[in-house]
Amino acid sequence: MERAAPVTVSRGRRPAVVCALAVPAAVMLVLGLWGLDRGTMWRDEGATFQVARRSLPEMGRLLGEVDAVHGLYYALMHPVLALSADEITLRLPSVLAAAATAALVAAIGCRLARPRVGLWAGLLYAVTPFVGHYAQEGRSYALVAAGAALATWLLIRAVEASRPTGVAEETEAAAAVTGPYRRWVAYGAVVAVTALLHEFAILLLAAHAVTLLVSRVGRRVWRGWGAAAVAACGLLAPLVVLSRRQSEQVSWIRTPGYEQAKALLYAFAGPGELVLTVTLLLTAVALLRPLPRTGPLRLSALALPLALVPPVLLYVASQRQPLFLDRYLLFCLAGVPLLAAAGAERLLGSLPWRRVVTAAGAVAVAAAFVWQFPFHERERLAGSRGDEPARVAAVVGRLARPGDAVLFLPLHERRISLNYPRDFAGLRDLTLGRSPAASGTLFGEEVGAAELRDRLLRLPARQRVWVVADTTTVGTPWFRARRAETAKTAVLGALYREESTVFVRGGAVSLHVRRQGAPDG
């Protein structure tokens, strides 16, 4: 097999490459910081905020029972939130990770094509609303995307180093032993850490395997990649075993169908219809007329499997055990802007006005951002994640008085008091048996119905009881199937009646007073 020449960056191209990396990173940073404080944390962010502030032994006790799949992320966030426990600090690592991903996408485009392809791809990644959504969320997904992009970059460098073309045999032999070995070790380490941040990122290996297969790389590359892949899978295996025992956490996910596949397509390439159409047309151009191969890997051979293989594998696997969620696949999105940028280069690359063409491509990306600006604005609204626990807490803080009692329906609504304790100061939690930290759980252990009845009876006759309810679950079949929750509702209803209710998006705060004729403790 003919060996491809190693890819090098000439001194004349270096400023262009630096610009191609810096501009998308800066744009992503600005968009990530824009509206970062939404004034509320949604429930998953609340889990990060609560767990990452526990001591490491308390965190370890929790992860043995629940949320092990996010254990490494919680550990990384522990020192971050120790600096400042607020919503901006909670989301800042995701913003920085998204900016790094935009730069890495640009670097891949520069390496496999030319600087302006990298610039366009990085900018397209930065202005995608789906990317902006998770760049502003205190969860692991933006960090996983950064790890996947870095692993893909390291794959390119390792493949290049595994195909030396030095003139002297000694130089070639030395490069064959030292350079590729170090790069495969780095590649395997980054894949392992990325998968430990979220185990579905291990599907990146399947995408890379397809890339190597269609690129017809030699045995030396397969040996290096195989060793790195086996090591990464071995490091991930204990987490997979532990997380399978905690699969009840994701039992709510439905079997994916056409609607879920369509939603993922719109998230990756849209969501605006015009932007989606243009992106798909450019992708088709990139696949039908691929850019010339500048090294051992062709850009389209890397970007298409990255965007396609992990979603297809997870979709197929989810027909048996539903696990298909768009946020689990954010790390694959980088393949789409790379293909779109390659298609644009194929259409415009023959034009003689190099700087004009580069600027025109950047302006087109800016136009796509303006066209989809309403989507970006929507992502920065307090209710963009489905619930507004801060508003629920504010209602409690405004209406309740010290000495009042509070009851949460269902159990997980206690997260509101854990994340916004100031609004619940002085209130008595009627059902709490052991605190979340002491019990090694997310929401604490609750007392049974008999103990709840005794506690209610011991309250003064004029004692006010506030019920904080999740309106998306209370009254549903899921709620009725929880005997502990229905028992709480029955005991409360026998002794207290609802006086008034304030509804907030995703929640409700109800005042309950003692029924006439109810037993008095």
C-alpha positions in Angstrom: 0.0 0.0 0.0 1.3 3.4 -0.9 2.2 5.5 2.1 0.7 9.0 2.4 3.1 11.8 3.2 2.9 13.1 6.7 0.8 16.2 7.1 2.7 19.3 8.2 1.7 22.9 8.6 3.8 25.3 6.7 4.8 28.6 8.3 2.6 30.5 5.9 -0.4 28.5 7.0 0.2 28.8 10.7 -1.5 32.2 11.2 -4.5 31.0 9.2 -4.7 27.8 11.4 -4.5 29.8 14.6 -7.2 32.1 13.4 -9.3 29.1 12.3 -9.1 27.6 15.8 -9.4 30.8 17.8 -12.4 32.4 16.1 -14.8 29.4 16.7 -13.6 29.0 20.2 -14.2 32.7 20.9 -17.7 32.6 19.3 -18.6 29.6 21.3 -17.4 31.2 24.5 -19.4 34.3 23.9 -22.6 32.4 23.1 -22.0 30.1 26.1 -21.7 33.1 28.5 -24.7 34.9 27.0 -27.6 34.4 29.4 -25.8 31.8 31.4 -27.7 32.6 34.6 -31.3 31.5 33.8 -32.3 32.0 37.5 -33.1 28.3 38.0 -31.6 24.8 37.8 -33.6 22.1 36.2 -33.8 18.7 38.0 -30.7 17.1 36.5 -28.6 20.2 37.2 -29.9 20.1 40.7 -28.5 16.6 41.1 -25.1 17.8 40.1 -25.4 20.8 42.4 -26.4 18.7 45.3 -24.1 15.6 44.9 -20.9 17.5 43.9 -21.1 19.5 47.1 -21.1 16.4 49.3 -17.9 15.1 50.9 -16.1 12.4 48.8 -17.0 9.6 51.2 -20.7 10.7 51.1 -20.4 10.8 47.3 -18.9 7.4 47.1 -21.8 5.9 49.3 -24.3 7.4 46.9 -22.7 6.2 43.7 -22.7 2.7 45.0 -26.5 2.8 44.9 -27.4 5.4 42.2 -26.0 7.7 39.5 -22.7 5.8 39.1 -22.6 6.7 35.4 -22.1 10.3 36.4 -19.6 9.6 39.2 -16.5 11.0 37.5 -18.3 14.2 36.5 -19.5 14.7 40.1 -15.9 14.2 41.3 -14.6 16.8 38.8 -17.3 19.3 39.8 -16.6 18.8 43.6 -13.6 21.2 43.7 -15.3 23.6 41.2 -18.4 24.1 43.3 -16.2 24.4 46.4 -14.9 27.6 44.9 -18.4 29.1 44.5 -21.7 27.2 44.8 -23.9 29.1 42.3 -25.5 28.4 39.0 -22.9 30.3 36.9 -20.0 28.2 38.4 -22.1 25.1 37.9 -22.4 25.7 34.2 -19.0 27.3 33.5 -17.1 24.0 32.9 -19.6 23.1 30.2 -19.1 26.5 28.5 -15.3 26.1 28.5 -15.7 22.5 27.2 -17.9 23.6 24.3 -15.4 26.3 23.4 -12.7 23.7 23.4 -14.8 21.4 21.2 -15.4 24.2 18.6 -11.6 24.7 18.4 -11.0 20.9 18.1 -13.6 20.6 15.3 -11.8 23.4 13.5 -8.4 21.7 14.1 -9.7 18.5 12.5 -11.0 20.4 9.5 -7.6 22.2 9.1 -5.7 18.9 9.4 -7.8 16.9 6.9 -8.5 19.8 4.5 -7.5 23.4 4.8 -7.8 26.2 7.4 -11.0 27.7 6.0 -12.7 24.4 6.1 -11.7 24.2 9.8 -12.9 27.7 10.4 -16.3 27.1 8.8 -16.8 23.7 10.6 -15.8 25.2 14.0 -18.2 28.1 13.5 -21.0 25.9 12.4 -20.5 23.8 15.5 -20.5 26.9 17.7 -23.8 28.4 16.3 -25.8 25.1 16.5 -28.6 25.7 19.0 -28.3 22.0 20.3 -24.7 22.7 21.1 -25.6 25.9 22.9 -28.2 24.1 25.0 -25.7 21.7 26.5 -23.0 24.4 26.7 -25.2 26.0 29.3 -26.1 23.0 31.3 -24.4 21.7 34.5 -24.2 18.2 33.3 -21.4 16.1 31.7 -22.5 16.2 28.0 -20.4 19.1 26.8 -17.4 17.6 28.5 -18.0 14.3 26.8 -18.3 16.1 23.4 -14.9 17.8 24.1 -13.3 14.4 25.0 -14.7 12.8 21.8 -13.4 15.6 19.6 -9.9 15.4 21.3 -9.9 11.6 20.9 -10.7 12.0 17.2 -7.9 14.6 16.8 -5.5 12.2 18.5 -6.7 9.4 16.2 -5.6 11.4 13.2 -2.2 12.2 14.7 -1.7 8.5 15.8 -2.5 7.3 12.3 -0.2 9.8 10.7 2.6 8.8 13.1 2.1 5.1 12.4 2.8 5.6 8.7 6.4 7.2 8.7 8.1 8.2 5.5 11.5 9.1 6.7 14.5 8.6 4.4 16.8 6.9 6.8 15.8 3.5 8.2 16.9 4.3 11.7 14.7 7.4 11.8 11.8 5.4 10.4 12.2 2.7 13.0 12.5 5.1 15.8 9.4 7.0 14.7 7.6 3.7 14.3 8.3 2.7 17.9 8.2 6.0 19.9 5.8 8.4 18.1 2.9 6.1 17.4 3.1 4.4 20.8 2.8 7.7 22.8 0.0 8.8 20.6 -2.0 5.6 20.9 -1.5 5.7 24.6 -2.9 9.3 24.7 -5.7 8.3 22.4 -6.7 5.3 24.6 -6.5 7.4 27.7 -8.7 10.2 26.3 -11.3 7.6 25.1 -11.3 5.9 28.5 -11.8 9.2 30.4 -14.5 10.3 28.0 -16.4 7.0 28.4 -16.1 7.2 32.1 -17.8 10.6 31.9 -20.6 9.0 30.1 -20.4 5.3 29.1 -22.2 5.6 25.8 -19.2 7.6 24.5 -17.5 4.3 24.1 -19.5 4.0 20.8 -16.9 6.5 19.5 -14.6 3.5 19.0 -17.1 2.0 16.5 -17.1 5.2 14.5 -13.3 5.3 14.5 -13.1 1.6 13.5 -15.3 2.3 10.4 -13.1 5.3 9.5 -10.0 3.1 9.7 -11.7 0.3 7.7 -12.8 2.5 4.8 -9.4 4.3 4.8 -7.6 0.9 4.4 -5.0 1.6 6.9 -2.2 -0.9 7.5 -1.7 -3.5 10.2 0.5 -1.2 12.3 -2.4 1.2 12.7 -4.8 -1.6 13.5 -2.5 -3.0 16.2 -2.1 0.4 17.9 -5.8 1.2 17.7 -6.8 -2.2 18.9 -4.6 -2.0 21.9 -5.9 1.4 22.8 -9.5 0.3 22.3 -9.2 -2.8 24.4 -7.5 -0.8 27.2 -10.3 1.8 27.2 -13.0 -0.9 27.2 -11.3 -2.7 30.1 -11.2 0.5 32.2 -14.9 1.1 31.4 -16.1 -2.4 32.2 -16.5 -2.0 36.0 -18.6 1.0 35.5 -20.8 -0.8 33.0 -21.4 -3.7 35.5 -22.3 -1.2 38.3 -24.5 1.0 36.1 -26.5 -2.0 34.9 -27.5 -2.7 38.5 -28.9 0.9 38.6 -30.8 0.7 35.3 -34.1 1.6 37.1 -33.0 5.2 36.7 -33.5 5.1 33.0 -36.6 2.9 33.0 -38.7 5.9 31.9 -37.0 6.2 28.5 -39.3 5.0 25.7 -38.4 2.8 22.7 -37.3 5.1 19.9 -39.1 5.4 16.7 -39.4 7.7 13.7 -40.1 10.8 15.8 -36.9 10.3 17.9 -34.8 9.8 14.8 -36.2 12.9 13.2 -35.7 15.0 16.3 -32.0 13.9 16.4 -31.6 14.9 12.8 -33.1 18.3 13.4 -30.9 18.8 16.5 -27.7 17.9 14.6 -28.4 19.8 11.4 -31.1 22.3 12.2 -33.4 23.0 13.9 -34.5 25.6 11.4 -35.9 24.1 8.1 -33.8 26.3 5.9 -30.6 25.6 7.8 -31.4 21.9 7.9 -32.0 21.8 4.1 -28.7 23.7 3.3 -26.7 21.5 5.7 -28.0 18.3 4.2 -27.3 19.6 0.6 -23.7 20.5 1.6 -23.3 17.1 3.3 -24.5 15.4 0.1 -22.0 17.3 -1.9 -19.2 16.4 0.5 -20.1 12.7 0.2 -20.6 12.6 -3.6 -17.5 14.7 -4.4 -15.1 14.2 -1.4 -12.2 16.6 -0.9 -8.8 15.3 -2.0 -7.1 13.1 0.6 -4.2 15.1 2.2 -3.1 12.3 4.5 -3.9 8.8 5.6 -7.5 9.7 6.4 -10.1 11.5 4.3 -12.3 14.1 6.0 -15.5 12.5 4.8 -14.3 9.1 5.9 -13.9 10.4 9.4 -16.9 12.8 9.7 -19.6 10.5 8.3 -19.0 7.6 10.7 -18.7 10.0 13.6 -22.1 11.5 12.9 -23.8 8.3 11.9 -22.4 5.1 13.6 -23.0 5.8 17.3 -26.6 7.0 16.8 -27.5 4.0 14.6 -26.0 1.6 17.1 -27.7 3.2 20.1 -31.0 3.3 18.1 -30.8 -0.4 17.3 -29.8 -1.4 20.8 -32.7 0.7 22.2 -35.2 -1.4 20.4 -34.4 -4.1 23.1 -33.6 -1.8 26.1 -34.6 1.8 25.5 -31.7 4.1 26.1 -31.9 6.5 23.2 -31.8 10.2 24.2 -30.4 13.0 22.0 -28.2 14.4 24.8 -26.4 11.0 25.0 -25.2 11.6 21.4 -24.0 15.2 21.5 -20.5 13.9 21.1 -21.3 12.7 17.5 -22.6 16.1 16.3 -19.1 17.3 15.3 -19.3 15.1 12.2 -22.1 17.2 10.7 -20.4 20.6 10.5 -17.3 19.0 9.2 -19.2 17.4 6.3 -21.1 20.7 5.7 -17.9 22.7 5.6 -16.3 20.1 3.2 -19.3 20.4 0.9 -19.0 24.2 0.9 -15.3 23.9 0.1 -16.1 21.6 -2.8 -18.5 24.2 -4.2 -16.4 27.3 -3.6 -12.9 26.0 -3.5 -12.2 26.5 -7.2 -12.9 30.2 -7.0 -9.8 32.4 -7.2 -10.6 35.0 -4.5 -9.4 33.0 -1.5 -10.0 35.6 1.2 -13.3 36.6 -0.2 -14.4 33.0 -0.3 -13.3 32.5 3.3 -15.2 35.6 4.5 -18.3 34.6 2.5 -18.4 31.2 4.2 -18.1 32.9 7.6 -20.9 35.3 6.7 -23.1 32.4 5.6 -22.6 30.8 9.1 -23.5 34.2 10.7 -26.6 34.3 8.5 -27.5 30.8 9.8 -27.1 32.0 13.3 -29.4 35.1 12.7 -32.0 32.9 11.0 -32.0 30.6 14.1 -31.7 33.3 16.6 -35.2 32.6 18.1 -34.0 29.1 19.0 -31.0 30.5 20.8 -33.1 33.0 22.7 -35.5 30.2 23.7 -32.6 28.1 25.2 -31.8 30.9 27.6 -35.3 31.2 29.1 -35.9 30.0 32.6 -38.4 27.4 31.4 -36.4 26.0 28.5 -35.6 22.8 30.4 -39.2 21.9 31.3 -39.4 22.9 35.0 -38.6 26.0 37.1 -37.7 24.8 40.7 -36.4 28.2 41.7 -39.9 29.7 41.1 -41.5 26.9 43.1 -39.0 27.7 45.9 -39.8 31.4 45.7 -43.5 30.7 46.1 -42.8 28.7 49.3 -40.5 31.5 50.6 -43.1 34.1 49.9 -46.1 32.3 51.4 -44.8 30.0 54.2 -43.9 31.2 57.7 -41.3 29.8 60.1 -42.9 26.9 62.0 -45.1 25.8 59.1 -44.7 22.2 57.9 -43.9 21.0 54.3 -44.5 17.7 52.5 -43.1 16.7 49.1 -45.0 14.8 46.4 -43.3 12.7 45.2 -40.1 12.2 47.1 -37.9 13.7 44.4 -39.5 17.1 44.9 -37.3 17.5 48.0 -34.6 18.5 45.5 -36.1 22.0 45.5 -35.5 22.5 49.2 -32.0 21.0 48.8 -31.0 23.4 46.0 -32.8 26.4 47.4 -32.6 25.9 51.2 -33.1 29.6 52.0 -36.7 29.6 50.9 -37.4 26.6 53.2 -35.6 27.9 56.3 -37.7 27.3 59.4 -40.1 24.8 57.8 -40.5 21.3 59.2 -40.1 18.4 56.7 -42.9 16.1 57.7 -41.7 12.9 55.9 -37.9 13.1 56.2 -36.4 10.2 58.1 -32.7 10.5 57.2 -31.1 13.2 55.2 -29.8 12.5 51.6 -26.2 12.7 52.7 -26.7 10.4 55.7 -28.7 7.8 53.8 -26.5 7.8 50.7 -29.4 8.7 48.5 -30.4 11.6 46.2 -33.5 12.7 48.1 -33.3 11.2 51.6 -35.2 8.4 53.2 -38.8 9.0 54.3 -40.8 7.7 57.2 -43.8 5.4 56.6 -47.5 6.3 56.5 -48.0 5.5 60.2 -45.2 7.8 61.4 -46.5 10.5 59.0 -50.0 10.2 60.5 -48.5 10.5 64.0 -46.5 13.6 63.0 -49.6 15.2 61.5 -51.6 14.5 64.6 -49.0 16.0 66.8 -49.2 19.3 65.0 -51.3 22.1 66.5 -54.9 22.2 65.1 -54.2 25.5 63.3 -50.8 24.4 61.9 -50.4 25.1 58.2 -49.0 22.3 55.9 -47.6 23.2 52.5 -47.5 20.5 49.8 -44.8 20.9 47.1 -45.9 18.7 44.2 -44.4 17.8 40.8 -47.4 18.3 38.5 -45.8 16.2 35.7 -45.9 13.1 37.8 -48.6 13.4 40.6 -51.8 11.6 39.4 -50.0 9.7 36.6 -49.9 5.8 36.5 -46.2 6.1 37.5 -47.3 7.9 40.7 -50.2 5.6 41.5 -47.9 2.6 41.2 -45.7 4.0 44.1 -47.4 2.7 47.2 -45.4 5.0 49.5 -46.5 8.1 47.5 -50.2 7.1 47.4 -50.1 6.3 51.2 -48.7 9.8 51.9 -51.5 11.3 49.9 -54.1 9.2 51.6 -52.9 10.0 55.1 -52.7 13.8 54.3 -56.1 13.8 52.7 -57.8 12.0 55.7 -56.6 14.8 58.1 -56.1 17.9 56.0 -57.9 19.6 53.1 -56.5 21.7 50.3 -57.2 25.4 50.9 -55.4 27.0 48.0 -52.8 26.3 45.3 -50.3 28.3 43.3 -49.2 26.7 40.0 -45.7 27.2 38.5 -44.3 25.6 35.4 -43.7 21.9 36.3 -44.8 22.3 39.9 -47.4 23.5 42.4 -47.5 24.7 46.0 -50.7 24.0 48.0 -51.8 25.1 51.4 -53.5 22.4 53.5 -55.4 23.0 56.7 -56.8 20.6 59.3 -60.2 19.2 58.5 -63.1 19.9 60.8 -63.7 16.9 63.1 -60.2 15.4 62.3 -58.5 13.9 65.4 -56.4 16.4 67.4 -53.1 15.1 68.8 
